[in-house]
Amino acid sequence: MSSKPLAGKICVVTGATRGIGKGIALQLADKGAKVYITGRTLDPPKGSKVGGCLRDTAQEVERRGGICVPVHCDHSKDLDIERLFEQVKRENEGQLDILVNNAYSAVNAIFSSLNVKFWEQSPTMWDEINNVGLRNHYICSVYAARMMVPRKQGLIVNVSSAGGLRYLFNAAYGIGKEACDRMAADCGYELRKHNVAFVSLWPGAVGTENVLTKLQDNLSNPDFEVDKNLPKALQQPEKMLEYFEKAETTEFAGQCIAAMATDAELMKMSGKIVQTCDLARRYGLQDAEGHGPLDYRQINVILRQFGHPWLANCIPDFVRIPKWIVALVGNKLF
């Protein structure tokens, strides 16, 4: 296989100043694509502990030999989104091959409201989580589809999470993530006959700069509470920090998306939820040394998370919960 399997492809990755978005952009560019990256911060913010700006991402792409176009875009503003896709269309003769809907602006809101019930929060929590994290994904997908459908090819990816299956963090978070998954299913249904794929990607836990910084800060905060819905083995800040330090790197999701984009059977995945752990097995992908996706269908992984390492060591990795049973966890029919 060519070392540049995405050569000639045009990609848009939203929310690429840092974290998963930046990692995805780096990997798509490494594979030969021209990558447009978006975010609200063009230049390094003063006094930020986690840093992150579009120019930093673009410079790293270029240092690695890739092509990157940073575009200032506030994804809470419809006009900014429209201008982004007009620019991509104008500069590439209408070509767009991959859209990754990753922009998200609610990490701070989530960390500041752990274990606070929805009626105890301001109703604006909905907008903080789902304006950029959901509504924007739909708008971007509309503009992307208008470019992909006439060319009869393309891939749209919503970066989602298992929070769409069962309760995680807070009500608005779970509602938004399940909606991201449903968006892939319903938009994928309408796009199928046009040979355009739409998937919802569930990375595992990812050690992003923002998450690691917040966890490190919280180690010295006696008032910090972790999410009480997490397994007991993770309900200690130091355990959670250790967990995320060994989790997926920010670039692993990008490896997965690049592999999917070149898969001859991509359309079989369209409308579905795909997990990085499954894609790693499918394509033989390896994360950086000491990191990797956790397969939450592996019985031994589940046992370790719930504090039974001795029993987990007795069960081989290939013993997994069937997907149909996982689906029942989120079954809402009575």
C-alpha positions in Angstrom: 0.0 0.0 0.0 1.2 3.5 -0.8 2.6 5.5 2.1 0.3 8.4 0.9 -3.0 6.6 0.3 -4.9 9.9 0.7 -2.9 11.9 -1.9 -5.1 14.2 -3.9 -7.9 14.1 -1.2 -9.4 17.2 0.3 -10.4 17.0 4.0 -12.0 19.3 6.6 -11.4 18.7 10.3 -13.3 20.9 12.6 -12.0 21.9 16.1 -8.4 21.1 15.3 -6.5 23.5 17.5 -5.6 20.7 19.9 -6.7 17.3 21.1 -8.4 14.7 18.9 -9.1 17.2 16.1 -5.4 18.1 15.9 -4.4 14.4 16.0 -6.9 13.6 13.2 -5.6 16.5 11.0 -2.0 15.3 11.5 -2.8 11.8 10.5 -4.8 12.7 7.4 -2.1 15.1 6.3 0.6 12.4 6.9 -1.4 10.1 4.6 -1.2 12.7 1.8 -4.5 14.7 2.1 -4.8 18.5 1.9 -6.4 19.3 5.2 -8.5 22.3 6.1 -8.5 22.8 9.9 -10.9 25.1 11.8 -11.1 26.7 15.3 -11.7 30.0 17.0 -8.0 30.5 17.9 -5.5 31.3 15.1 -2.6 32.4 17.3 -1.4 31.0 20.6 -3.5 32.2 23.5 -1.7 34.1 26.3 -1.5 32.3 29.6 -3.1 29.1 28.5 -1.8 25.9 30.2 -2.8 23.7 27.4 -2.0 26.0 24.5 -3.5 25.1 21.2 -4.1 27.2 18.1 -4.6 26.7 14.4 -1.1 28.0 13.4 0.5 25.5 15.8 -1.4 22.6 14.2 -0.7 23.9 10.7 3.0 24.3 11.4 3.3 20.8 12.8 1.5 19.4 9.7 4.0 21.3 7.5 7.0 20.1 9.5 5.9 16.6 8.8 5.6 17.3 5.1 1.9 17.7 4.8 -0.5 20.4 3.4 -2.7 22.3 5.8 -5.0 25.3 5.5 -6.0 26.9 8.8 -9.4 28.7 8.7 -10.7 30.8 11.6 -14.2 29.6 12.2 -16.5 30.0 15.2 -18.8 27.0 14.8 -21.5 28.6 16.9 -22.0 31.1 14.0 -23.8 29.9 10.9 -22.2 32.5 8.6 -18.7 31.3 9.6 -19.6 27.8 8.8 -21.0 28.8 5.4 -17.9 30.8 4.6 -15.7 27.8 5.5 -17.3 25.5 2.9 -17.5 28.2 0.3 -13.7 28.6 0.6 -13.1 24.8 0.4 -15.4 24.6 -2.7 -13.8 27.6 -4.4 -10.2 26.6 -3.8 -10.7 22.9 -4.8 -13.1 23.1 -7.8 -15.9 21.7 -5.7 -14.0 18.7 -4.3 -14.4 17.5 -0.7 -13.6 13.9 0.2 -13.7 13.8 4.1 -15.4 15.9 6.7 -14.6 15.2 10.4 -17.1 16.8 12.7 -15.0 17.2 15.9 -15.6 20.8 17.1 -16.6 20.8 20.7 -16.7 23.6 23.3 -18.1 21.9 26.4 -15.2 20.3 28.2 -15.0 23.0 30.8 -18.8 23.0 31.3 -18.8 19.2 31.8 -16.0 19.2 34.4 -17.6 22.1 36.3 -20.9 20.3 36.6 -20.1 16.7 37.4 -22.8 15.1 39.6 -25.1 18.1 39.2 -28.6 17.1 38.1 -30.0 18.8 35.0 -32.7 20.7 36.9 -30.0 22.1 39.2 -28.1 23.5 36.2 -28.9 26.5 34.0 -31.0 25.6 30.9 -28.1 27.1 29.0 -26.1 23.9 29.6 -27.9 22.5 26.6 -26.5 25.2 24.3 -23.0 25.0 25.9 -22.9 21.3 25.0 -25.0 20.9 22.0 -24.8 24.1 20.0 -21.3 23.4 18.7 -21.2 19.7 19.6 -24.4 18.8 17.7 -26.2 21.5 15.8 -22.9 22.6 14.1 -22.2 19.0 13.1 -25.5 18.9 11.2 -24.9 22.2 9.4 -21.4 21.2 8.4 -22.8 17.9 7.1 -25.3 19.7 5.0 -22.7 21.8 3.2 -20.3 18.8 2.9 -23.0 16.6 1.4 -23.8 19.3 -1.2 -20.2 18.9 -2.4 -19.9 15.1 -2.1 -23.2 14.0 -3.6 -22.6 15.4 -7.2 -19.2 13.6 -7.2 -20.7 10.3 -5.9 -18.1 9.8 -3.2 -17.1 11.0 0.3 -17.0 10.2 4.0 -18.5 12.2 6.9 -17.5 11.3 10.4 -19.1 12.5 13.7 -16.8 12.1 16.6 -19.1 10.7 19.3 -18.8 8.5 22.3 -20.4 5.7 24.4 -22.2 8.5 26.2 -24.8 8.0 23.4 -25.5 4.5 24.7 -26.0 5.1 28.4 -25.7 7.9 31.0 -22.4 9.7 31.2 -21.4 13.1 32.7 -24.8 14.7 32.4 -28.1 14.6 30.6 -27.3 17.1 27.9 -24.1 15.3 27.1 -25.8 11.9 26.5 -28.6 13.4 24.5 -26.1 15.1 22.2 -24.0 12.1 21.7 -27.0 9.8 20.9 -28.2 12.5 18.5 -24.7 12.4 16.8 -25.1 8.6 16.4 -28.6 9.0 15.0 -27.5 11.7 12.6 -25.0 9.2 11.1 -27.8 6.6 10.8 -30.4 8.9 9.2 -28.2 11.0 7.1 -26.3 7.9 6.0 -29.6 6.4 4.9 -30.3 9.3 2.6 -26.7 9.4 1.3 -26.4 5.7 0.6 -27.6 5.7 -3.0 -25.1 8.5 -3.7 -22.1 6.5 -2.5 -21.4 8.9 0.4 -20.7 7.3 3.8 -21.6 8.8 7.1 -20.3 7.1 10.3 -20.3 7.9 14.0 -16.9 7.2 15.5 -16.4 6.2 19.2 -12.8 6.7 20.3 -12.0 5.1 23.6 -10.7 7.3 26.5 -8.2 9.8 24.9 -5.5 11.6 26.9 -6.0 15.0 25.4 -4.0 18.0 26.6 -7.1 19.6 28.1 -8.3 16.5 30.0 -4.8 15.6 31.4 -4.3 19.2 32.5 -7.6 19.3 34.3 -7.0 16.0 36.0 -3.6 17.1 37.1 -5.0 20.3 38.5 -7.7 18.4 40.4 -5.2 16.2 42.2 -4.5 19.1 44.5 -8.1 20.2 44.8 -9.7 18.5 47.9 -13.2 19.5 46.7 -13.0 17.8 43.3 -15.5 15.0 42.7 -15.2 12.5 39.8 -18.2 11.3 38.0 -20.0 8.9 40.4 -21.3 6.9 37.4 -17.8 5.8 36.5 -16.5 2.4 37.7 -15.3 2.5 41.3 -11.7 1.7 40.1 -11.7 5.2 38.4 -13.4 7.2 41.1 -10.1 8.5 42.4 -8.4 11.4 40.6 -5.0 9.7 40.7 -6.4 6.5 39.2 -8.3 8.4 36.5 -5.1 10.4 35.6 -3.1 7.2 35.3 -5.9 5.7 33.2 -5.9 8.7 30.7 -2.1 8.8 30.6 -2.1 5.3 29.1 -5.2 5.8 26.9 -5.4 6.4 23.2 -3.2 9.1 21.8 -4.9 12.0 20.1 -3.6 10.8 16.7 -5.1 7.3 16.9 -8.6 8.3 15.7 -6.9 9.8 12.7 -5.3 6.5 11.8 -8.7 4.9 12.0 -10.4 7.5 9.8 -7.6 7.4 7.2 -7.9 3.6 7.0 -11.7 3.7 6.7 -11.4 6.3 3.9 -9.4 3.9 1.8 -11.5 0.8 2.6 -13.2 -0.7 -0.5 -16.1 -1.8 1.8 -16.6 1.5 3.4 -20.3 1.8 2.5 -21.0 -1.3 4.6 -20.1 0.8 7.6 -22.2 3.8 6.6 -24.9 4.8 9.1 -23.2 2.7 11.8 -21.3 3.4 15.0 -17.7 2.4 14.6 -15.2 2.0 17.5 -11.5 2.7 17.3 -10.8 -0.7 19.1 -12.7 -2.6 16.3 -11.0 -0.6 13.5 -7.6 -1.3 15.1 -8.3 -5.0 14.7 -9.8 -4.7 11.2 -6.8 -2.7 9.8 -4.0 -3.9 12.1 -3.4 -0.4 13.5 -1.0 0.3 16.4 -1.1 3.3 18.6 2.1 4.8 20.1 4.1 2.5 22.4 2.4 2.2 25.8 -0.9 3.5 24.5 -3.9 1.9 22.8 -7.7 1.6 22.6 -9.5 -0.4 25.3 -12.1 -2.8 24.0 -15.1 -2.4 26.3 -16.6 -5.6 25.0 -13.6 -7.5 26.4 -14.7 -9.2 29.6 -11.3 -8.8 31.2 -11.3 -5.0 30.5 -14.6 -4.7 32.2 -13.5 -6.7 35.2 -10.4 -4.5 35.7 -12.5 -1.3 35.5 -14.7 -2.6 38.2 -11.8 -3.6 40.5 -11.4 -7.3 39.8 -7.9 -7.6 38.3 -7.3 -11.1 39.6 -10.3 -12.4 37.8 -9.6 -10.4 34.7 -6.2 -12.1 34.4 -7.9 -15.5 34.1 -9.9 -14.5 31.0 -8.3 -14.3 27.5 -8.6 -11.2 25.4 -10.7 -12.8 22.7 -13.7 -13.3 25.1 -16.0 -10.4 24.3 -19.6 -9.4 24.9 -21.5 -9.7 21.6 -22.5 -6.4 20.0 -26.2 -7.2 20.2 -26.0 -7.4 24.0 -24.2 -4.1 24.1 -27.0 -2.6 22.0 -29.5 -3.8 24.6 -27.9 -1.6 27.2 -29.3 1.4 25.4 -32.6 -0.1 24.6 -35.4 2.3 25.4 -38.3 0.2 24.5 -40.4 -1.1 27.3 
